[in-house]
Amino acid sequence: MAHAAFVIHSRPYRETSQLVEVFTRELGRQSLVAKGSRQPRSPLKGLLQPFVPLRLTFAGKGELKNLHHAEATAPAIRLTGTALYSGLYLNELIYYLLEAHTPFDEVFDAYHNTLKKLANGEGIEPCLRHFEFYMLNILGYGVDFTLDALSGEAIRPEGWYRYQPESGFIALERDEPGAYSGRHLHALAELDLTRPEVLVSAKRFSRQALGPYLGGRALRSRALFIKGKRGSRSE
């Protein structure tokens, strides 16, 4: 059986092969050996790249399976500049947050749609925040932006709140460093990211909420993004 898939990570293996981490629609994350894929005349050479919609066949009894066939089902989704770093960031979220060998067909579709939005020039920050919030909810890590996690009372627009990891938002007596405006929380509950200041709050919340599940890892995509920005300033 062939499976819709994207490559999310790859590295050389032995002299001519690759170890390829793929995200499939039907079977979730899978680790594959692509034998001979680095040989000059291999039909797989240049195909096993990020952002190429693929159809794959593979088999094997262990954790590491053998790739038998791969073909592109559409042209590569072209990402450049900041959009490219953002796509690589999505790949890292998939790699680190999703359990291997577990189907996440809805996440696959959301991932594919987000890549297309990035390629079409839609706002990068809203695209990433929507995907992050979706991932938190689908994995059971989401929080309620409308209720105080301690008292159960409704979030007051004029109030100030702090985020309690894995619980939610708790009322404060006054504004303080790191606090969230109740108005911003109401906007986040509606995924209304049209105001720049709300986008800033959304990004800060995503970092706080996802951090524990990323195990404190320094994501390579963020480092590349920072390096790219520095490079563009020096030109």
C-alpha positions as CSV (number, residue, x, y, z in Angstrom):
1,M,0.0,0.0,0.0
2,A,1.3,3.5,-0.9
3,H,1.1,6.3,1.6
4,A,0.9,10.1,1.2
5,A,3.9,11.5,2.9
6,F,6.4,14.4,3.4
7,V,10.1,14.1,4.3
8,I,10.7,16.0,7.6
9,H,14.4,15.0,8.2
10,S,17.1,13.0,6.5
11,R,20.8,12.2,6.9
12,P,23.4,10.2,5.1
13,Y,23.6,6.5,6.0
14,R,26.6,4.3,5.1
15,E,28.2,5.1,1.7
16,T,25.2,5.6,-0.6
17,S,22.0,5.5,1.4
18,Q,20.0,7.8,3.7
19,L,18.0,7.5,6.9
20,V,14.8,9.4,6.2
21,E,12.2,10.5,8.7
22,V,8.8,10.9,7.0
23,F,5.4,12.0,8.1
24,T,2.7,9.9,6.5
25,R,-1.0,10.6,6.5
26,E,-2.1,7.1,7.3
27,L,0.7,5.8,9.6
28,G,2.2,9.0,11.2
29,R,5.9,9.3,11.6
30,Q,8.1,6.5,10.2
31,S,11.8,6.0,10.0
32,L,13.0,4.6,6.7
33,V,16.2,3.4,5.1
34,A,16.5,4.7,1.5
35,K,19.1,2.3,0.1
36,G,21.3,3.7,-2.7
37,S,19.4,7.0,-2.7
38,R,22.7,9.0,-2.8
39,Q,24.0,7.2,-5.9
40,P,24.3,9.5,-8.9
41,R,21.7,7.5,-11.0
42,S,19.3,6.7,-8.2
43,P,15.7,7.6,-9.0
44,L,15.4,8.8,-5.4
45,K,18.2,11.3,-5.7
46,G,16.8,14.8,-5.3
47,L,13.3,13.4,-4.6
48,L,13.5,12.8,-0.8
49,Q,13.5,16.5,0.1
50,P,11.3,18.5,2.5
51,F,8.1,20.0,1.2
52,V,7.7,17.6,-1.7
53,P,4.3,15.8,-1.7
54,L,5.2,12.1,-2.0
55,R,3.6,8.7,-2.2
56,L,5.7,6.0,-0.6
57,T,5.7,2.3,-0.3
58,F,7.8,0.7,2.5
59,A,7.9,-2.4,4.6
60,G,9.7,-4.0,7.6
61,K,9.1,-5.5,10.9
62,G,11.3,-3.3,13.1
63,E,11.3,0.4,14.0
64,L,13.4,1.1,10.9
65,K,11.7,0.1,7.6
66,N,13.0,-0.2,4.1
67,L,11.8,2.3,1.5
68,H,10.7,0.4,-1.7
69,H,9.3,3.2,-3.9
70,A,8.8,6.9,-3.9
71,E,7.1,9.3,-6.4
72,A,6.1,12.9,-6.2
73,T,2.4,13.5,-6.5
74,A,2.8,17.3,-7.0
75,P,5.5,19.8,-7.5
76,A,7.6,20.8,-4.5
77,I,5.9,23.5,-2.3
78,R,8.3,26.4,-2.9
79,L,9.3,28.2,0.3
80,T,11.9,30.9,0.4
81,G,13.4,33.2,3.0
82,T,11.4,33.4,6.2
83,A,8.8,31.1,4.9
84,L,11.5,28.4,4.4
85,Y,12.6,28.7,8.0
86,S,9.0,28.5,9.1
87,G,8.5,25.3,7.1
88,L,11.5,23.8,8.7
89,Y,10.1,24.8,12.1
90,L,6.9,22.9,11.3
91,N,9.0,19.9,10.5
92,E,10.7,20.1,13.9
93,L,7.4,20.4,15.7
94,I,6.2,17.2,13.9
95,Y,9.4,15.4,14.6
96,Y,9.5,16.2,18.3
97,L,5.9,16.4,19.3
98,L,4.2,13.5,17.5
99,E,4.6,9.9,18.7
100,A,6.0,7.6,16.0
101,H,3.8,5.0,14.3
102,T,0.6,6.8,15.4
103,P,-1.8,8.1,12.7
104,F,-2.4,11.9,12.8
105,D,-4.3,12.3,9.6
106,E,-5.9,15.6,10.6
107,V,-2.4,17.0,11.6
108,F,-1.1,15.9,8.2
109,D,-3.8,17.9,6.4
110,A,-3.2,20.9,8.7
111,Y,0.5,20.7,8.0
112,H,0.0,20.4,4.3
113,N,-2.4,23.4,4.2
114,T,0.0,25.5,6.3
115,L,2.8,24.8,3.9
116,K,0.6,26.0,1.0
117,K,-0.4,29.1,2.9
118,L,3.3,30.0,3.6
119,A,4.1,29.4,-0.1
120,N,1.2,31.6,-1.1
121,G,2.6,34.5,0.9
122,E,0.1,34.5,3.7
123,G,1.2,36.1,7.0
124,I,3.9,33.9,8.5
125,E,3.2,34.7,12.2
126,P,-0.6,34.0,12.0
127,C,0.1,30.8,10.0
128,L,2.6,29.5,12.6
129,R,0.4,30.5,15.6
130,H,-2.7,28.8,14.1
131,F,-0.6,25.6,13.6
132,E,0.9,25.7,17.1
133,F,-2.5,26.2,18.7
134,Y,-3.9,23.4,16.6
135,M,-1.0,21.1,17.7
136,L,-1.5,21.9,21.4
137,N,-5.2,21.1,21.1
138,I,-4.9,17.9,19.1
139,L,-2.3,16.6,21.6
140,G,-4.4,17.4,24.6
141,Y,-2.2,20.3,25.7
142,G,-4.5,23.1,25.0
143,V,-5.9,25.5,27.6
144,D,-9.1,27.5,28.0
145,F,-8.6,31.2,27.3
146,T,-12.0,32.1,28.6
147,L,-11.9,30.7,32.2
148,D,-9.6,31.3,35.2
149,A,-7.9,28.0,35.8
150,L,-8.0,28.4,39.5
151,S,-11.4,30.0,40.3
152,G,-13.3,28.8,37.2
153,E,-14.6,32.4,36.7
154,A,-14.8,34.0,33.3
155,I,-11.7,35.8,32.1
156,R,-12.3,39.6,32.5
157,P,-11.3,41.8,29.6
158,E,-9.9,44.4,32.0
159,G,-8.1,41.8,34.1
160,W,-4.5,40.5,34.1
161,Y,-3.4,36.9,34.1
162,R,-0.4,34.7,34.4
163,Y,0.0,31.5,32.5
164,Q,0.4,28.4,34.7
165,P,2.0,25.6,32.5
166,E,-0.3,22.7,31.8
167,S,-3.2,24.4,33.8
168,G,-4.2,27.7,32.2
169,F,-4.5,31.3,33.2
170,I,-4.7,32.5,36.7
171,A,-5.9,36.0,37.8
172,L,-3.4,38.6,39.1
173,E,-4.2,41.6,41.3
174,R,-2.4,43.9,38.9
175,D,-0.3,44.0,35.7
176,E,3.2,42.6,36.2
177,P,6.0,41.4,33.9
178,G,4.9,38.5,31.8
179,A,1.2,39.0,32.5
180,Y,-1.5,38.6,29.8
181,S,-4.2,41.1,29.2
182,G,-7.7,39.6,29.5
183,R,-8.6,41.3,26.2
184,H,-5.7,39.5,24.5
185,L,-6.9,36.2,26.0
186,H,-10.4,36.8,24.6
187,A,-8.8,37.4,21.2
188,L,-6.8,34.2,21.4
189,A,-9.9,32.2,22.3
190,E,-11.4,33.4,19.0
191,L,-8.0,33.0,17.2
192,D,-8.3,36.6,16.2
193,L,-4.7,37.5,15.4
194,T,-5.4,40.7,13.4
195,R,-3.8,43.0,16.0
196,P,0.0,43.0,16.3
197,E,0.0,43.2,20.1
198,V,-2.2,40.0,20.2
199,L,0.2,38.3,17.9
200,V,3.0,39.0,20.3
201,S,0.9,37.5,23.2
202,A,0.1,34.5,21.0
203,K,3.8,33.8,20.2
204,R,4.8,34.2,23.9
205,F,2.1,31.8,24.9
206,S,3.1,29.2,22.3
207,R,6.7,29.3,23.4
208,Q,5.6,28.8,27.1
209,A,3.1,26.1,26.3
210,L,5.2,24.1,23.8
211,G,8.5,24.4,25.7
212,P,8.0,21.5,28.2
213,Y,7.0,19.1,25.4
214,L,10.1,20.1,23.3
215,G,12.3,19.1,26.2
216,G,14.2,22.4,26.2
217,R,15.7,21.7,22.8
218,A,17.2,24.5,20.8
219,L,15.4,24.2,17.5
220,R,17.7,24.4,14.5
221,S,15.1,26.3,12.5
222,R,15.1,29.2,15.0
223,A,18.9,29.3,14.8
224,L,18.8,29.4,11.0
225,F,16.1,32.1,11.1
226,I,18.2,34.3,13.4
227,K,21.3,33.7,11.2
228,G,19.4,34.6,8.1
229,K,18.2,37.8,9.6
230,R,21.7,38.8,10.6
231,G,22.9,38.0,7.1
232,S,20.3,40.1,5.4
233,R,21.2,43.1,7.6
234,S,24.9,42.9,6.6
235,E,24.2,42.9,2.9
